[in-house]
Amino acid sequence: MRSLIVTLLVVPAAMPLSACSKTEHQHSSGSHAPTSSAKPAAAPVGDGMCEEHRVLEAVCTQCNPKLIPVFKDKQDWCEKHGFPESFCPSCHPERGGRPAAEVSADAAPADGTRIRFKSKQTATIAGIETARAAVRPNQAALVAPARVAYDATRLALVNARSPGVVRELKVDTGSKVKKGDALMTIDSAGVGADRARLVAARARVRVADESFRRESQLETEGVSTRASVLRAQQELDSAKSEEAALAASLSVLGASSQGVGGYTLTAPLSGIVTDRQINVGRFVGTQEVLLQIVDTTEVWAELDVAEPDLPAVRVGQSVALTFEGLPGHELGGVISYVAPAIDPHTRSAKARVPLQNADGMLRANLYGQARIAAGEGRSGVSVPRAAVHRVSDVPLVFVRLADDEFETRRVQLGASTDAYFEVLEGVQVGESVVTTGSFLLKTETLKDGIGAGCEAH
């Protein structure tokens, strides 16, 4: 374990590290320290840089003059130029106005890094508050955002089965339909042609049937041959097959064998028409979605489970759901599906919970929160959620060793609740962890050294 001792005076918590700006600089009550007549090499302006003074904006003493006493007490001050000596843009242009390890550095602090104040009172002045790690009943629950979505197996997109013109609409958005109800009538040239071919096929069946009967009679009388009878039988079977195929084709389209060139689209399931994209008189093709029908008696709650929580989530777990738009209601369900892939942008995976919705209370895109039962309840060491920080995706806490000394601990987290994180490794029962005023502690662990005095140069 590496132990790093840093001596500092902490800035009071009430003093914000505000972003640099010309307006704040122009209205600050203190005047700037004299600057060198020689213009320093310009540091490139990047994320987090003060464009006016070419230093990291979070530690720009020109725009945040209240930071000056902090750096002076740390003996990190260039009186000549009015900047901290460790990254003075005039004396150290090669550092680009940044501390040796800036507050936005990617590397997480080493486990065991220690920070010691100059006096025991500075922690109080800085507003640092702590809470003890304690054994608490672990509800073994994970929290994830939830969103109501339609059950994809209960949603139908209705399209035309043959190109044509919409002649009549029988439903509109919001209409409740039952499976098999008529939705609209479409006039189609293709359907008219199929009906004409069906009429011809039926005529052919009649002729072939008469021919077969006649040949069979003549064979009985010894006039016709067996071969002639077989040919007549083959012609009859062919005509019947053609008739059946055309009749089935029209039936699939929703068209009867009678009529001219129209057919009727019917509802494939019971539900509510939630979208209509067509009007009477419009020509529609087979690829175009005309209506959307949804059975809302059962919906899905889709959970976004964070990547670190996924090992504890599986099919069959119980879930308690609350929604912002339904205060006072808590719904229960069971996970039926966990996605096998993680979204590369959100670093989370979808989990699905089917919910009964006979009263229609749950509407699509209703947002809420899910608490997933992550296993059997147990007692474990836990700390307040406010005590846990993430640096480069590494969870850590600050443990108070003495009134003026703190230590960084990398921790392994377990289950969480709205108020606490379970700590599997890194903190012991009874240790005090910082819950308020930890900003400067985190900042100091990321500064790995202070440069030599400017005046030495």
N, C-alpha and C positions, 0 to 999 in steps of 0.2 A: 504494500500500500504506500503510495507516495504521499508525503506530507509537506505541504507548502505553507509557510507562515507569511502572511501579508499584514503589515502594520498600516492602519489608515484611520482617518477621522471620518465618520459617516455623516452625510448630509441629512438634515431632518427630513422625515417622510413627507411632511407637508410641502416641501419644496419640489415642484415638478421639474423633470428634465424635459422641458418643452422643445419643440422643433425650432431650428434656427429660422429666422426670417429677417428681412431688412427692416420691416416695420418695428419689430420688437427691439432690434438693435438701435434704431434711431430714437426710440422713446425710453431707453434704459437710463436710469438716473445717474449711474456711474460713468465717468469718461474712460475712454480706452487708454491703455498704457501706451507709451510712445512706441512707435514701430520703426524699424530700420529703414533707412532711405533706399537700401538695396532691395529690389523686388525679388522675393523668393521664387524658386522654380515652381510653376503652377502644377498643383496636383490635379489629376483628372477628376472631374466631377462624376461621381457614381451614386449608387443607391446609398442613402443615409448621409450624404455629404452636404455641408453648408456651402452653398454656391458662392457666398460673399467672402467667407474667410478661409475656404479651402481646408477645413478640418471636419472631422466626423461631427455631425450636428448634435448628437446626443451629449457630447462633451465639449461643445464650443463655448468657451468662457466669455467670448465677446457678446454673444447673443443670450447667454445664460449667466450673467454676472454673479448670481448666487452660488455658482460652482467654484468661484475663485478661492474662497476660504478652504474648501475641501482640498484642492490641490496644494495650496500653500501649507496647510497643516501636514500634508504628506511630503513636504519638501520637494514637491514636483512643480516648480514655478519659475518661469523666465520673466524677471522684472523688466527686462529690456524691451520685450516684445508683447508682453501681456497674454501669453499662452502657457499651458503646461509645458515644462521643459522637455518632457519625454517625447513630444511630437510637435514641438514648436515649428511652424512652417518656414520660419526664417532660418533657424539654426539647424533644423533637421529636414530639409526639403525632400531628402531621399525616403522619408517615412510617409510622405503623402498625406500629412495631417491626421494620421491614425495612430492609436496606441500600438504597442508591440503586439498585442493580441486584442483586437477591437471587440466591443460588446456584441457585435453581430457575427462573431467568428463561428464557424460551423462546428468545431470540435467541442464536445461536451467536457465539463470539468472532470479531472481525475477523481476517483473515489478516494476520500480521505483528505482532500484539499482543505486547509484550515484558514480561517480569517480571524484576525485578532484586532479588536478596537484599541485605541489609545487609552481609553478610560472606560470604567464600568457604566458610566452614565450615558455614554453615546448611543447604546442600543435603545435606551428609553427615549432619548431625543429623536432618534431615527424612526420611532414608531414601531419598532419590532415587537411583535407579540408571538407567543408560543402556545402550543397545546401538547399535552402528553400523549404519547402512543399508548394505547390501552387495548386490552382484550375485550372485544365487543361481539355480541351475537351476530354472526355473519348470515345475512339473509340469502347469501349465495345467489344473488341476482345481478344480471347485467342490464344496463340501460341502453336503448337504441332508439333512434327516431323512427317513426312509423307513418305510413301514408296509406289511405284506403284506395284500392284500385278495383276495377271490375274483374270478376272471375273470367279469365280468358276462355274457359270452356263453356261459359254461359253468354257468350257474345256472338252475334251473327252480323256479318256484312252482306247485305243483299245486293246482288247485281242482276242484270238482264241475262237471260239464258239464250236469247237470240237478238241480234240488233233490231232496233225498231223505234217507233215514236210512241211516247207516253200518251195514251188516250184518256185515262182516268186515274186519279189518285184517290184512294179510299182511306188513307191515314195521314197523319201529320206528326210533327215533333211533339212528343208527350203522349201520343195515343197508346193505350194499353191494348195489346193484342194477345190472342191465344194461338197456339200452333195450328196452322192450317187456315187461319183467317186470310181473306183476300186483302192484298196490299195495293195493287195497281193493275191496270190493264194496258198492254203494249201491243200496238199493231206492228206486225213484222212480215215483210215480204218472204222471208225464209220459212216462216210458219205456214203462210199461204201456199208456197210451193210444196211443202211436205204434205199438206192436206190434199192437194191435187194429186200427188203421187200415191197417197193412200187410197183415194177414190179409184185410181187406175188399178192399183194392186187388188182391190176388192173385186173389181170387174174381172180381172185376170183369174182370180180364184174361182169365180163362178163359172167362167168358160172352161178352166182346167178341170173343175169338178164334173161338169157335164161330159167333157171328153172322156174322162176316166170311167164314168158310169157306162157310157156307150161302148167303149172298148171292152169293158168287162162283160157286158151283155153279149157282144159279138163273139167274144172268146167262148162263152158258154154255148153259143149256137154253132160253134165250130167254124165261124167265118174269119175271125181275127186271130192273130198269133199271140203267143205269150209276150213276145218282145214288144208288141204294140201296147199291150196293157201296162208293161213296166215303164215305157216311155211316158205314157199318160199319167201314171202314178208319180213319176219324177217331176213332171211339169206342175202338177197340183201341189206337191210338197214345196217346190220352189216359190210358187205364188203365195202360199200361206206364210212362208218365212218372211217374204218381203212385206206382206201386210202386217205381220206381227212387229217387225222392226220399225216400220214407220209409225205404227200406233204407239209403241213404247217411246219413240223419240218425241212425239207430240205430248205424251203424258209427262215426260221429264220436264219439258218446257212449261208445263202447266196449261197446255192447250188441249181442248177436247177434239175429238175427230170430226165434230160438226163445226159449222161456222165458216168464216172467210179466212182472215189472216191475223187474228188477234189471239193473245194468250194472257192468262192471269198469273201474276206472281203471288205466292202465298207465304205466310210467316213460317220460317223454319223452326221457331221456338216461341214459347210464351214469354212476354216481357214488355218493355216499354220502348217505343221508338225514340231514340236519343239524338238522332241526326237525320236530316233529309237534305239531299243534295240535288234534287231534280224538281222540275215543274211540268205541268201538262203541256204537251206539244213539243217537248224536247226530244231530239234523237239521242238514243243511248246505245253504247256498245257493251260487249260482254265483259270488258275489263273494268268498267266504271262502277264504283260503289254508289248505289242509289239511296239506301237506307241503312241505318245501324240500329239493331234491336238488342237490348240487354235485359237479361233476367237478373234483377237486383235482389232476389230473395236470399242470395248468398254472395258475399264479396270477399276480397282478399285484403288483409293488412300486410303490406310489404315493408319489411324492416331493413334498415341499412346497418348491418352489423360491422363494427370496426374490426380491422384486421387483427389486432391483438386479442380480441374477444372471441374470434372464430373457433379456436380449439375447444372452447367450452360450450359451443352451440351445436345442437344436433336435432334431427327429426324426432318428434315425440315430446319435446320439452314444453312445459306449460308457460304461458305468457299472459300477463295482465296488461291491458291496454287502456290508456286514457287519451282523450282527444280534446284539443283546445276549444273546438266548437260545441262540445258536449260536456260542460262542467257538471261535476257530480256523478258522472257515469263511469263505471269501470267495467270493461268487458274482458272475458276470459277466452282463451283459445289454446290450440296446440300447434306447434310448428309442423308443417307438412312437407316443407322443401327448404333446402339450403343450397344456394347456387355453388357450383363447383369452381367458379372463377371469381377473381377479385377485380373490381373496377380500377383501372390504372390511374384514374384521376382522383377518385375519392378514397381509394385504399380501403374499400369496404365491400361486402358481399351481401346479396339479397337473401332474405329469409322470408318465408310466406306462411301466413296464419289464416286459414279459412274462418269466416265469421258469418253466422246466421243474421239475416237482415230482412225478416218478414215485414217489419213495420216501416222499412225504407229510411230509417234514421241515419244509417251510414251512407254517406255520399262520396263519390269518387273525388280524390284529391283532398280529402279531409286529413289534416295533419295532427299527429299526436306523439305519444311516447309509449314505448313498450318496455316492460320489465320482464326479463327472461329468467326463469328459474334455472340456475346454472348447476344445480346438484343438491345434495342433501345439506341442510342447514348445519353450520358448525361455528365454533367460536375461533377467532383469530385476531392477530395484532392488526390494528387499523389506525389510520391517521386521517385527519380532515382532508377533504379534497383540495382545499386551498393550500395545503402544505406540499403538494406534489407539483413539480415543474417538469417541463420537457425541453431539453436542449438537444438538437439534432436527433429527435425521437428517442432520446435516452431519459427515462424518468429518474428524477433525483429529488432529495429533500435536504434541508439544512437543519442539522442537529445542534442544539445549544449545549456546549461542553462546560461553559462558565458564563458569568455575567458579560464578559468581554470577548468570548471566543466561541466560534462556530465551526462546524465541519460539514463538508459536502458528502452525502452518501448516495451512491447509485442503488436504486431499489428495484426489486422484482415485485410487480403488482399482481394481485389476484382479482377477486370479484369486487364490484363497486356498487355503491348506492348513491342516492342523491347527495349525501353528506360525507361519506367516507370511502376511502380506498383500503382494501385489505393489502397488507405488506407481507409478502412471503419471505423476503430476505432483505436485509439492509438496516432495519431498525428494531430495537429491542423494546419490550414493554417498559414503560416508565420514562423513556427518553423524551426530551422536549424538542418538538419540531417547530420551525418557524412557519406561522400561518399568515402573518401580515408584515409588510416592510422588507420583503426579501429581495427587492429589485437590486439594491446596491450589493448585497451579498453575491447574487448571481453575476453581476457585472465584475466584481473584484476577482471572482474565480476565473474569469475569462481574460483578465489582464495578467499576463505571465511575466511581468517585469516592468520597471520604470527606467527610462534612460538617464544618462548622466546630465549634469547641469549644463544649461545653455552657455553660461558665462565662461565655462571651461573651454569653450570653443572660440 
